Amino acid sequence: MQDLTKRISEDPEPAPTLRTLYDRMGPRNGLAARVVEHLAAAGTTVAVSTVFNVIYGRSNHAAITDAFLTVVAAEQERRADVAARTRALSV
């Protein structure tokens, strides 16, 4: 007999979200405050709660999303640099 059921392909890993990136950075990471500072330097005033609303997917602001991704990329680069410097000094 023919198998008439459709197989639904399941992604082994769901698409990353801003919340996923935020959680990967660890507890008490201060990213939201740095996003506010980044936007303030560009002349945009937002509240930390607004940044968290974007991170948690409750609202959608392109400028906040872009600033968040910029801050996360800078933090990941900083952490990679610290790890490389630590390895170099431990030899």
C-alpha positions in Angstrom: 0.0 0.0 0.0 1.0 3.5 -0.6 1.8 5.8 2.3 -0.6 8.6 1.9 0.5 10.7 4.8 2.5 13.7 4.1 5.8 14.1 5.9 6.2 17.5 7.4 9.8 18.5 7.3 10.9 19.8 10.7 13.8 22.2 11.0 16.2 20.8 13.5 16.8 24.3 14.8 14.2 27.1 14.7 15.1 30.4 13.1 16.9 32.7 15.6 15.1 35.6 17.0 16.2 38.7 18.8 15.2 37.0 22.0 17.5 34.1 21.2 20.4 36.4 20.6 19.7 38.2 23.9 19.5 35.0 25.8 22.8 33.7 24.3 24.6 36.7 25.7 24.0 35.6 29.3 22.2 37.0 32.3 22.5 40.7 33.2 24.3 41.5 30.0 23.3 45.2 29.9 22.5 45.1 26.1 19.2 47.0 26.4 21.0 49.9 28.1 23.7 49.9 25.5 21.1 49.9 22.7 19.5 53.0 24.3 23.0 54.6 24.5 23.7 53.7 20.8 20.4 55.2 19.7 20.9 58.3 21.9 24.3 58.9 20.2 22.4 58.8 16.9 19.9 61.3 18.2 17.0 58.9 18.9 15.5 58.8 22.4 13.9 55.5 23.5 13.2 53.9 26.8 14.7 50.6 27.9 11.2 49.1 28.1 10.8 49.8 24.4 14.0 48.0 23.6 12.8 45.0 25.6 9.5 45.1 23.8 11.3 44.8 20.5 13.7 42.0 21.9 10.7 40.0 23.2 8.8 40.5 19.9 6.0 42.5 21.4 6.6 45.5 19.0 8.6 46.1 15.9 10.9 49.1 15.4 13.5 48.9 12.6 15.8 51.4 14.2 15.8 49.6 17.5 16.3 46.2 15.8 19.3 47.5 13.8 20.8 49.1 16.9 20.3 45.9 18.8 22.0 43.8 16.1 24.9 46.3 16.0 25.4 46.2 19.7 25.3 42.3 19.8 27.8 42.1 17.0 30.1 44.5 18.8 29.8 42.5 22.0 30.5 39.2 20.3 33.6 40.7 18.7 34.7 42.0 22.1 34.2 38.6 23.7 36.1 36.9 20.9 39.0 39.4 21.3 39.1 38.8 25.1 39.1 35.0 24.6 42.0 35.3 22.0 44.0 37.6 24.3 43.4 35.2 27.2 44.7 32.3 25.2 47.7 34.3 24.1 48.6 35.3 27.6 48.1 31.8 29.1 50.8 30.2 26.9 
